[in-house]
Amino acid sequence: MTQLTHFNQSGEAHMVDVGAKAITQRTAVTEGYIEMQPETLKLIIEGGHKKGDVLGIARIAGIMAGKKTADLIPLCHPLPLTHVEINLEAETDNNRIRCQTTVKTNGQTGVEMEALVATSCALLTIYDMCKAVDRGMVIQSIQVLEKAGGKSGHWQRG
């Protein structure tokens, strides 16, 4: 197993020095879900929520969060993101919304954290906007599906 990179030889937390790494195109794809009551999902799909376009607002919140990842996760590098795409899809058979996020940059470190933060915040925004009608919503299975770029190359969840 590889060593944890955010600790120095003394065991102290530190920001990894990526200065010698090659600049490559980096991509990460993540997903997550929010389960809810069928009535809540119907309200979102039909656009009948009194707070407005739940999925549109969640998408913008996720994009904004992805760009702020270094402000939220202490040892993340601030990265100039070249692309953030958030797809929110209602799954009526499972009474949930699936969020899939793709983040890209040209840089010296990956964008997995930016994609995970974007997915998390988009789902949290759905919860926030709908909690008045459904406090039992469950956010789950936030995970990296794929990453590409850098020395470690391409990885995809099996």
C-alpha positions in Angstrom: 0.0 0.0 0.0 1.3 3.5 -0.8 2.1 5.9 2.0 -0.3 8.7 3.0 1.0 11.8 1.3 -0.3 14.4 3.7 2.0 13.5 6.5 5.8 14.3 6.6 8.4 11.9 8.1 7.7 13.2 11.6 4.0 12.4 11.2 2.9 16.0 10.9 0.2 17.1 8.5 1.6 19.1 5.6 0.6 20.3 2.1 2.1 18.0 -0.6 4.7 19.8 -2.8 3.4 19.3 -6.3 5.9 21.7 -7.9 8.0 19.1 -9.7 4.9 17.3 -11.1 4.1 17.6 -14.8 1.2 19.7 -15.8 -1.4 17.3 -17.4 -5.1 17.4 -18.1 -6.8 16.1 -14.9 -10.4 14.8 -14.8 -12.5 13.3 -12.1 -16.1 12.0 -12.2 -18.1 11.5 -9.0 -21.6 10.5 -8.0 -24.0 10.6 -5.1 -27.7 10.2 -4.3 -30.4 11.8 -2.2 -33.3 9.6 -1.4 -36.7 11.1 -0.5 -40.4 10.6 -0.2 -42.1 10.1 -3.6 -44.2 13.3 -3.0 -41.0 15.3 -2.5 -39.5 14.0 -5.7 -42.7 14.7 -7.6 -42.6 18.3 -6.3 -39.1 18.7 -7.5 -39.8 17.2 -11.0 -42.9 19.2 -11.5 -41.2 22.5 -10.5 -43.9 23.1 -7.8 -41.5 23.9 -5.0 -42.2 27.4 -3.5 -38.4 28.1 -3.3 -38.0 27.8 -7.0 -36.0 25.5 -9.4 -34.4 23.0 -6.9 -32.2 21.2 -9.4 -31.0 24.5 -11.1 -30.1 26.0 -7.8 -28.4 22.8 -6.6 -26.4 22.7 -9.9 -25.1 26.2 -9.3 -24.3 25.5 -5.7 -22.3 22.5 -6.7 -20.3 24.4 -9.3 -19.5 27.1 -6.8 -18.5 24.6 -4.1 -16.1 22.8 -6.5 -14.4 26.1 -7.1 -14.0 26.7 -3.4 -12.7 23.3 -2.4 -9.3 24.6 -1.2 -11.1 26.9 1.2 -13.0 23.9 2.7 -10.5 21.1 2.8 -7.3 22.2 4.6 -4.6 20.5 2.6 -6.1 20.9 -0.9 -4.3 23.0 -3.5 -6.3 25.9 -5.0 -6.8 24.8 -8.6 -7.9 26.7 -11.7 -10.8 24.5 -12.8 -11.4 24.5 -16.6 -14.7 22.7 -16.4 -17.4 21.7 -13.9 -20.4 19.8 -15.1 -23.2 18.6 -12.7 -25.9 16.4 -14.0 -28.9 15.9 -11.7 -31.3 13.0 -12.7 -34.5 12.0 -11.0 -34.8 8.3 -10.5 -38.5 7.8 -9.9 -38.2 4.0 -9.4 -35.9 4.6 -6.4 -37.4 7.9 -5.2 -34.0 9.6 -5.4 -32.0 12.1 -7.4 -28.6 11.0 -8.8 -25.9 13.7 -9.0 -23.0 13.0 -11.3 -20.2 15.6 -11.4 -17.3 15.9 -13.9 -14.4 18.3 -13.0 -11.4 19.1 -15.2 -8.2 21.2 -14.9 -4.8 21.4 -16.5 -2.5 21.1 -13.5 -0.1 19.3 -11.3 -2.6 17.5 -9.0 -5.9 15.8 -9.4 -9.4 17.1 -9.0 -11.1 14.3 -7.1 -11.7 16.4 -4.1 -13.2 19.2 -6.2 -15.7 16.8 -7.8 -16.5 15.2 -4.4 -17.2 18.6 -2.8 -19.3 19.7 -5.8 -21.4 16.5 -5.6 -21.8 16.8 -1.8 -22.8 20.5 -2.0 -25.3 19.9 -4.8 -27.0 17.2 -2.7 -26.9 19.2 0.5 -28.6 22.1 -1.4 -31.4 19.8 -2.5 -31.8 18.7 1.2 -31.8 22.4 2.3 -34.4 23.4 -0.2 -36.7 20.5 0.6 -36.3 19.9 4.3 -39.5 21.7 5.1 -41.5 19.0 3.4 -39.2 16.0 4.0 -36.7 15.9 6.8 -36.1 12.2 6.3 -34.1 12.6 3.1 -30.9 10.5 3.0 -27.7 11.5 1.2 -25.6 8.5 0.3 -23.0 6.8 -1.8 -20.9 9.8 -2.6 -17.9 8.3 -4.4 -15.3 8.7 -7.1 -16.2 6.8 -10.3 -13.2 7.7 -12.4 -10.1 9.8 -12.5 -7.6 10.5 -15.2 -4.3 12.3 -15.7 -1.0 12.6 -13.9 1.5 9.9 -13.1 -1.0 7.4 -11.8 -3.0 7.6 -15.1 -6.5 6.4 -15.5 -8.5 4.7 -12.7 -12.2 3.6 -12.9 -14.4 2.1 -10.3 -14.9 -1.6 -11.2 
